[in-house]
Amino acid sequence: MTNSTDDSAIGVECRPSAIHGKGAFATHAFLVGDHVGVYVGEPTNDDGMHVLWIETDDGTWRGIDGTGVLRWLNHSKNPNVEFDGPDLLAIAAINPGDELTFHYGEEWENLGDSDEEE
């Protein structure tokens, strides 16, 4: 199990989530455009529960099997963060105690989440 906080995302900790299991929560405020953290882990070619897929400059994809606190990010159709490569950026104002969520991708479009109805 990962620590509840780590150096890859200062200002973020793991807590129980109303969305699903565990989640990543802000411990301080972030403004739109703020750097929230970096998705850290081991390189992988295999998909998995905590694997983030990143498109490289040459159009290929690489996986990172998350080991840091950001591995606990849950999906939302109304996310407050997004990835730019392995870097996580705020796309909405985030207050201390808010759960950090991102959109997992098109294959998740029809799945419900706790903060929006279709």
N, C-alpha and C positions, 0 to 999 in steps of 0.2 A: 504494500500500500504506500502511496506517495505521502509526503508531508502535507499538512494542511496549507502551508505557504512555502514558497521557494524563491530564489533570486531571479528566476526567469520572468516573474510577473509580480514585482513589488506592488503592493496595494490590492492583491487578490488572494482570497483564501477559499479552501474547500469547506462546504457545509452541506447539511441535508437540504434537498431541493423539493419544492412542491411540484416541479415539472417532472422530474425523474431521478430517483436515487440520490446521487450527490450532484452538486453544482459548484460553479466558480462564482464567488461573490466579491464585490468591491468592498474594500475596507477604507477607501477614501474616494473623493469625487474625481471624475474624469470629464473633460470637456470634449466636444466634437473635434476629432482630429488628433486627440492625445494618443500617444503610444501606451498601450496597456501592458504588453508583454511579448514574449517570444515563445512559440511552441517548440519545446525541446523534447528530444527523444532519440531513439535509435533509427537509422535508416532501414527501410523495409520495402520489399516488393509484394508483400502479402497484405491483404486487407484485414482489418480487425476493428474491434470496438473503439479503440483510441487512436486510430491511424488517421492522420491528416494528409490529404493528397494535395500536392503543390505542383502547379504547372511551371516548368522552367522556361528560360528565355528561348530555348530551341524547340518548345512545344511538347517536350516529353513530360511525363509525370513522375514525381518521386514521392514516396511515402515516408512519413515520420511517425513511428510508434511512440506516442506521447508518454513521457515519464514525469512531466512537471504538473503544476496545479492547473494549467490550462487544459489538460486532458479531460477535465470535468465539465467543460462547456456543454450546455444543452442546446437543442434546436429550438428556434422560434421563427415564425413567419414574420414577426416584428422584431428583428434583432437589434441589439444596441452596440454590437461590435462586428467587425469583419476582418478577415485575414488579407494581408498583402504579402504573399509569400508566407514565411513563418511568423511575420510580425502581426500582432493583433492591435487594431486601431478602434477607437471609439467612434461610432457613427451617430450617436445620440448622447445627450447629457446623461451621466451616470452618477447616482448618489451613493454614499456609503450604505451598504446593506442591499443594494440592488443586485439581482442575479445577472451575470453576463451571459448573453445568448447570441448565437449566430445562426445563420441559415445554412443548413447542411448541404443543400443543393436541390436541383430540380426533382430528383427521385423522392424527395420528402414533401413535395408540394401538396399532395392529397392527404397527408397524415395530419391529424389534429394536434394542437398543442394547447397549453393551458391559458394562453393569453390572446387568442383570436379564434373566431369562428369563420368558416368559409362562407 
